[in-house]
Amino acid sequence: MNVSEEPIAHKEIASEIHKFKSISLEKMNAVSLMKRTDTKYLINVKFLAPILDDLQKEYQVLEVDTRRIMNYSSVYFDTPKFKFYFDHHNGKVNRTKIRQRKYVDSDLTFLEIKQKNGKGETNKSRIQIPNFELDFSTTSKEFISETTGYAFDLQPSLWNNFKRITLVNLKDNERATIDIDLTYSMNEEEKRYENLVVVEVKQQRFDRKSMLVKTLKKYRYNPYSISKYCIGIVNLYQDLKYNIFKKKLLKITKISL
């Protein structure tokens, strides 16, 4: 897609985020929040620009080499019986997700493990790796077993690409990621959500006084629990049970229109 073909909503978003003060990757890492509470919101891309306009005085935007909309690519791993997917589907409170993520514009790749506990907290652990490893190196295997306490039989289960805007609160220990243009793929199958935006507020604990939370509420957006991984799996693996996600798929489809 060339610049002339870029959707109007994307042009409006690009215009808004260039009005923010910028923050470097090094400075942002001071607000990394590896142990945190994540709160997600779903909106249509055409409504994002006005929300960003309301946030300019309270947040900075991550900038890397003059880029403020970053490209991300991830590959998720699961067991042959999709343990991680079914743990979420079946309501298990202690859950694990394992993925490799490439921060394309920074040319950095990490093996990342996200572990959620019964308190709703997310612990994120990661190590840098040279590039995607579809067959794990010895170092990566040891990292997974030491972090999780298990030697899982893992295989690639889902690819996910998207563009991300990262906001950092000027005063409080808070970050937010705004993901657009989500694309899932696996085994030559693909599902793309062109109009869906996933906003994720990352805080030490959920704070309703956050300007972002208050702004989203002003536009009548409420927190909505969703797993981007599980939604991708449901779309690309038609033979897997997905009862608990049916309503979520309907909501996503409605928002994406």
N, C-alpha and C positions, 0 to 999 in steps of 0.2 A: 504494500500500500504506500503510495507516494504522498507527499504533503498535501497536494490538492484533493486527494481522496480521503483524507483524515476526517472522521466524523466531527460534526460541529461541536458536540459535547466534549470531545477530547481537546479541541482547540480552546474551548472556554476553560477547561481544567488547567491546561498548560498556561494560559494567561493568568489565571488566579494564583497558581503556585509560584509564579515568578514575582509576585508582589510580596512574598514572605522573606524574612531574613533567612539566611542560610546557616547551616551547621555542618561541620566536617565529620567524616566518619570517625576520626580519632576522638573528637569531643563527644560525639553521640555515644560512643562506647561507655562513657561514664554513666550513662543512663540505660545500661543494657538490660537490666531487670531479668536476669536469668531465672530467678524465682519470683513468680508474679501471679496475678489474677488477670485472665484474659476475658474481655467482654466483646462479643461480636454484634454487628448490626448489618442489615442488608438494605441496600437502596438501589434505585435505578440510576444509571450513569448520568442521565440528563438532569438529575437533581443535585449533583455533587458540587458544581461550581458555586451556587449560592451558599452552601454550607462552608466551603473553603473561605469565601469572602468574609464570613462572620468570625473566622478564627485567626486572622492575620496578626492581630495585636498580641495574641497569647501564645503563639507557637512559632517555631522555626522549622524549616524543611531541610532534610538531608540533601546535600549536593555533593556529587562525585564527578570530577572533571567536567564541570558546568552542567551536568545532567541532574534533573530533579525528578524525573520519572524513570525508575530503574527497571531493568529487565532481569527476571529471575527464572531459573529453570531447576526443577526438582525431580528426583526419582524416589518413590516410596518403596519400602520393602515390607513384605509380610511372609508368613509361613505358607506352605502349600495349602493349608486349610483355612487361611485368612483369619488367624487368631486375633490380630489387632483390630481388624474390621468387626468381627463378631463380638469381641469384648465391648466395643462401643455400642453396637446394635443391641446387645443383650443387657445393657445398662450397668455393666461393671464399673465401679467408681474408680478403681485403680487401673489406669490404662497406659499403654505405651504406644508411641509412634516412632518409627525409625525411617529416616530419609537422608539423602544426600542432596544438598542444595548448592547450586552455583549462582553466585552473585555476578552476573555476566559482565556488568560494566566495570566492576572492580577486579574481574578475573580471579576470584577467590572461590574455592569450593570447600564445603564443610560436611562432615558426617555429623548429623544432629539426632539427638534422642530427646523426645519430649515425654515426660512422665507426669500424669495427672493423678492427684490423690483425692480422697474422699471429701476434702475440705474445699474442693474447687480450685486448688492451687496447681500451677504448672511449673515443674522444674525442667529446665532445658540445659542439656550438656552437649558439648560439641568439641570436635578436633578438626583441624585443617587437614585436608588431603589434597594430593596433586591435581586430581580431576575425578570425574565420576568413576566409581569402581563397581561394576556390576558383579564382579567376583571380589569379595572383600579381601583386603590384604591381611596379613597376620596382625598388624598393629590395629586395624579396624575391628577385627574379630575380638581382640583382647579388650578393646575399649567398650564394645557392646556388652561383653560378658561381665566386665567389671562394673559397668554402670547399672545394668539391669539385674545381674545375678543369675542370668540364664545364657546358655549357648543355643540360641534359636537357630533353626534351619530356615534361612531367609532366602528370598528370591525377589527380583524386581516385580512390583505389582501395578505400578501406575506412574506415568509421567505427567508433570504439571508445569505449565508455563504461564506466566502472568507479568503484568507491569505493576510496579509498586511506588507509592508515594509514602514517605515516612516523616511524620511530624513529631517534634520534641517540644514539650511544654517549656516555656521560658523560665518558669518559677518552680514548678513542682516536678517530682520524680515520676514522670509520666511520658509514655510514648504512644503513638498510634500509627498503625499501618493501614493504608488504603489500597486495596488490590483491585485492579481492573483488567478486563480482557482475559479472563481465565480460560485456559484451554487444557483439557485432559486428553491423554492419548495412551494407547496400549494395544499391541498386536494389530496394528493398522486400523484400529478404530479410533474415532476422535469425537469429542464433545466440546463445543465452545460456547461460552456465555459472554457475548459481546456487550450486553447492556447491564450486567450485574456488577455491583460494587460490594466488596466485603470490607467493612471497616472494623478494625480490631483495636480496642483500647487496652493498653497494657499498663497496669498499675500494681503497686504492692498489695493493695486491697481496693475493691471497687469504691469509687468516690463519686457520689452524685453531684458534688459541687464542681467537678471538672467542667471547664468551659466547653469542651467537646461533647461531653455527656449532656450538658444543659442545651447546647445548640441542637443536637440530634433530637432531644425531647421536644424542643420548640417546633421542629419540623415533623413532629409526631412519629419519630422512629424510636422503638423500644428495643432493648437487648434481645437477641435471638440466638439461641444455642444451635450451632451448626459445625460439622466437621467437613472441611473442604476435601479431606481425603475420602471420607465415607461417601460423600456426594459423587465424587469422581468414580469410585468403585461401583456404585449403584448404576451409573450411566453406562459403564463399559462392560460390566459383567452381569448380563441379563439373567443368569441362572442362579444368582445368589439371593438368599432371603433378604428382604429389605422392608418388611412391614413397618417398622418404627420410623422409617424415613419417607414414607409415602406423602404425608402431609407437608413435610419440609420440601420435597420436590415440587409439589403443587404451588407452594408459596414462592419458591425460587422462580418457577416458570411465570407466575403472575407478575412478580416484581420485574422480571426481565423483559416483559412486553414493551 
